[in-house]
Amino acid sequence: MPKRCGEKDLNAFITLADPAALDAAASAAARRLRDGAPMPLIGVPVAAKDLMQVAGFPQTNGSGGPAPAPATSDALVVARLREAGALVVGTTNLHELAYGITSENPHHGWVANPRRAGYTPGGSSGGSAAAVAAGIVRIAIGTDTAGSIRLPASCCGVAGFKPSFDAIPRDGAQTLGASLDHIGPIAASVADAALMYSVMAGQPARTASRAPLAGLRVGVPNNYFFDPLADDVARAVRAVLARMRDDGAMLVPIDLPGVERSAALQFVTLCSEATELHWQRLVERPETLGADVRVRLEVGQFLPATWYVRAQRGRAALAAMFAAAMREIDVLVTPTLRIEPPRSGAGSARIAGRDIPLHTAVTALTMPFNLTGMPALTLPCGRGDNDLPIGVQIAGRRGDDWRVLDVGARLEDLLEKTH
């Protein structure tokens, strides 16, 4: 049997709440509930990625240097969750500055995957996903610039939702790529993710509908998303599509011309935006940065402004292509990763007989939806050859967040019946 990681081995948290402060928060929430305040998350423990302000906690952004003073106020999403009765039990570990996909943090330690020791939990929201997968919390806050909610959720076998761009406000959260960043929930189930999303977005509390998929038009890409793909991932996702068809969905093959340019568009956009944002620190305090993040920020110094402008034109064309394709379908279904979670410390992945750089292998299927701002959800759909989680991704039109969540909740029910 694979060796699982215990809670003490996860390194999922950077700072934990003081028990007395938690007791006081729980008592205050109970009083508000007695006074008639709506409290859809009363007493629910939640973890917040250490990339945002949480009153009473230092905001480290997963980085080095002098320890910051505790924040005096909450990021807006944290405040909304507390208002709904949730209890913030700690701030979670992450890939430094959210600029990476492994959560191998040189300052706060590597996050472990609770499903199997020695394998990556994904990143950058690795601590949030690990805390949910280990059962420490039911829900956690993540951020997603190229897949940093969906990748760790998939690697850890839980649900992760990247909403439409700015559907959840980013006030009080550290920026990485201003035009790519999203905040969203990581949760033990799609139902929990949907409830958390409604609260974080400032909507009336609700959860997903789980209605049958009869008549739903499910787009299945002919290009890019299924090639190359590890055999175990291909089998799992094809089985998902069969379950959806059996529930009444119509599978629609669809071409997505130009989507293969996503990696280049993402690279130029994120490198430029992240380096501009962290320029002063890179110049004045480079020793406080981990080697991998420092190199990425240094690379951004050498990208011409003309490249950035052209990348934004390319993004507009990509968004227009997806908008046209989505007129023919209701949701798009793809794998979340091309592979099972890789081993910790790996630099590449082997897919269909080819060695592919790890970052490319892991982010290729998630980043198009950051570039376009479309909502995308991952949920577990089985286990691979190494008994590690495999995720399936559901994407929708920009602004169609609840359709994506509704379809995901129904699919979650269908998959549970087959396991």
N, C-alpha and C positions, 0 to 999 in steps of 0.2 A: 504493500500500500504506500502511496506517496506520503512523505512526511509533511504534515501541516504545521503552520507557524502558530504558536500560542500568542496571546495578546502581548505578553512582555517582550516577544521577539519582533513585533511588527514595526516598532519605531514610527507609528502612525501619527503621533502627536508631538508638537513642539512645546506647547504649554497646556496644562490641565487646570480646570477651574478649582478654586478653593472650595472644599465641601461646605463650609459655612455660607459662602456666597451663593452656592447652588441651593441650599436649604432656604435662604432668604428669598431667592427668586421664585422658588416653588411656592412658598407661602404667599408672596405677593400675587402670583398668578391665580392661586386658589381664591384669594379675596376678590379679585376682579371677576372671577367666574361667578362667585356668590352674588356679586352686584349686578349680574346680568350681562357682562361683556361677552361677546362671541369669542370663544377660545378653541378653535378647531384642532390646535396642536397642544392642548393642555398637558403638561408634564412629559412631553416627548423630548428625549435627549437628542440634541443636534450638534454636529461638529462643523466648524467654520474653517475653510482653508486659510492658512496664515498669509493671506495676500490682501486682507481687508481689515478695516478697523473693527475691533470688538472691544467694547468698553471694559477696562480692567485688565486687558491682555496686551503685551507688547506685539506690535505688528512687525515681524521680522522679514516678511516677503521671502522667507527661506534663505536669506542671504547672510553674509558675514559682517564683520565690523562690530563696533560698540553696540551693546544691547540697547534697544530703544526704550523709552519710557512707556508705561502702559497707556493705551488709547483712552481718551476721555469721553468718546462718543462712539456710537455704532455706525457702521455702513448701513445704508438704507435697507438692504435686504435682511441684514441681521436684526435691525430694529423691527421690521415687519414680522419676522419669525418670533421674536420675543413677545411682541404685541399679541400674537396668536397663541401664546402660552408655552412655546418651546423653551427648553432649557439648554443653554450653550455650555457644553461640558468641556470644551477645549478647542484649541486651534491646531490644525493638522499640518503635517510635514508635506513638502512638495519639492519638485525640481526648482532649483534656485531661480527666483524672479519669474517662475512659471515658464522659463525659456528652455524646455527640454521635455523628453517623453519617457524618462525612466524613473524619476524620483530618486536617483542616486545622488544624494545631497552631500557635498563635501563638508558642510558646516554643522548639520544637524543629524547626519547619518543617513544611510540608505533605508528606504521603506521596503518592507518585505511583502510578498504576496501571501495572504493567509490561506490560499488554496493549495500552495505547494512551495516549500522552502527552496531557495535557489533560483526562483523565477521572478521576473520583473512584475510589479503591480501596475506598470504603466505610469504615465505622467501627463501633464505635470501635477494633476490633483490626486497623486498616488495615495497620500495619507487619508484623504477623504474616502476614497473607494475602499481602501483596506479596512478602515474603521467600520464601514457599513458591512462589508463582506464578513468580518469577524464577529458581527453581532454586537459590537460595542455601542453603536447608535443605529437607529433606523434610517435616518436621513442626514445628509451632509451637503454643505455648499461647495461647489466646484467652480472653476473658471475654464474657459475653452477658447483658445486662439487658433489652434490647428487640429483640435481633437482632444484637448486636455481634460474634458469630462468623459467623453465617450471611450477613449482609449483605456484609461484605468478602470472604468466601469466594466468594459468588456474583459479585460485581463483578470479582474477579480470576480467576475460572474454576478454582477448586479446591474441595476438599471441606471442609465445616465441620460439626461435630456439637455441638449443645447437648444434653447428657444430661438425664435427669430431675433435678428439683431436688435438689441436695445428693448426687447419686450420686457426684460427685467433691468431696471436702472443700475448703473455701475457706480453710483455715488459712494465714495468711501473705499473703493477698491483700487489697488495699484494697477496701473495700466502697463501693458506690454506692447501690444499692437493696437492702437486706438481704433482703427477701422475694422479690426478682426476680432476683438475681445467680446466674449459673451459670459454671462453668469447664469448658472443653472443648478438643478438638483441632481444629486446622486442618492439613490435610495434602494432599499431592499426589494422593492417591487415597483412596477409601473404605476400602480394605484397610489402608492406613497409619493412617487415622483410627481404625479399629477396634482395631488393635494398640495404638496410643497410649492410647486410652480404657481398655483393660483394665489397662494399667500405672498410669495416673493414678488409676483407681478402686480400686487395690489388689487387683485380681483376678488369678488366674493368667493369664499372657500368652496371648492367643488373637487370631485374626482372624475376619472374617466368613465365612459359609458359602458364599455364592453359589449356593444351591440354587434350582432353577427355581421359578417363581411359581405353579405349578399349584394351583388352589383358593384362592389368596390373595384375600381380599375387600378391594378397594381403594375407599375412599370418595372420591367426587368431589363437592365441595360445590356445591349449587345456588345458594347465595347468598354474597355478600361477596368470596370469594377470586378469582373470575373476572370481576368487574365492579366498577369499570372495569379494563381490562387493555390494554396496548399490543398491537397486532396481531401483532408479531413474537414477543412473549412467549407470546401465546395459541397461535400456531402451534406453537412449540417444545414447549410443555407438552402440547398435544393429541397431538403425535407421540409423546411419552413414554408417555402413557396407551395409545395404540395398540400400542406395543411391549410394554407390560406385558400387555395383553389377548392379544396373539399368543403370549406365553409361558405362557398358561394362567390369568392372573389374571382375576377377575370384577370388572368396574367397577360400582360401586353408587352411584347418585345419592343424595345425602344432604342434608337440611336441617340448618342449624346456627343455630337461632333465638337471637337476642341477641348473636351474635358481633360485630355492628356496634358494640356498646358498648365494645369492647376499648380503643379509643384513649382514651376518657374515663377508664376505669378505670386504664389505664397512667399517664396524665398525673397524676392526683391521687395515686396511690400513689408514683410515682417522685419527683415534685416534693417531696412531703412527706418521704419518707425521705432523699433526698439533701440537702435543706436542713438537716434536723435533724442529719445526720452532719457536715456541713461548716459548721455555724452559726458556730462560734468563728472559724474562718478568714475567713469572709465578713465578720464584724464587725471583726476585728482587722487583717486583711491583705488587703483586697479588691484592692489593686494587684497582687498576685501572681497573680491569676486573669485568664484571657483574657475578652474582653468577652462572648462568647456564653455561656460557662459561668457567668460572674458573674450575668448576667441571669436565667438559668434558676434559679440558687440564690436570687436575690432574689424571684422570683415565688413560690417555695415558702413565703416568709414570710407570704403573704396568704391561704393556703388554710385554711379553718376545719377544726378537728378533726372536726367532724361529717361533712365531705366525705370525709375519710380513712376513717372508720368505715363510711360508706355504700359507699365503693369496695370495702372488704374484703368486705362482704355481696355486692356485685355480682360480685366474683371467685369467691366460693363458688358462686354461681348459675351462673357461666360454667363452672367446673370440673365441676359436676354435669351441665350440659348436654352437655359434651364426653364425660363418662364414659358417659352414656346413649347418645349417638350411637355411641361406639366399641364398644358391645356388638353392634352390627350389622355391624361391619367390623373388619379387622385393622390396616390403616394408612390414613392420610389423605394424599392427594397433591394438592399445590397449587403454584402458582408461588412462588418465593422473594421476588421483587420484582415490582411491577406494570410495571416498565420496565427497559430496559437501564441500565447504569451511566450516571448523568448527568454532565455536564461539571463539572469542578472549579469551585467558586465559585458554582454555580447555587443559586437560592433557591426554585425551583419546578420542577415537571415538567408537561408537557402530555400528558394521557391522554384519548383519545376526545374530543378537542376541548375539554377543560377544563383550566385551569391549577390545579394542586393543590400546596399547600405541600410542599417537598421532604421534610421529615421525615415527613409523613403518607404521601406516595407511597412512601417507601422502607421504612418500618417496619410498615406496616399488616398485612402478611401474616405477619410473624414474631412480633410482640408477643403475640398470643393464647396462645402456648405458653410464654412467660415467666410470664404471669398464672396459668396452670394448672399449670406445672411439668412439662409433658409433654415427652418427648424429641422432637427435631426435627433432621433432617439436610438439608443442601443439597449437591447435586452438579451439575456443569455438564452442560447438556443441549443445547448448541448455541450458535449465534451469532445476534445480532440484525441489524437493518438496517444498523447502523454497525459491524458486525464485532466487536462486544463480547460478552462472555460472558452467557449466560442460565442461571439456576439453577432447578432443580426441588426442591421441598421435600417430604420424607416425614416425617410425624409419627405417633406411636403413643401407646398408653395409657401413663400414668405408670408407670414401672418396666419398661416393655417395650423397653428400650434395644437389646437385641441383635436383636430382631425388626426394628427400624428399620434397624440396621446391615446385617443380612443381606439385607434387601430392597434397600437401597442398593447393596450390593456386586454383587448380581445385575443390577440395573438398569445399573450402570456397565459391566458386561460386555456387556449387550445394546446399549447405546449405542455402545460402542467398535466393535462389529461393523457398525454402520450408517454409520460415518464413515471 
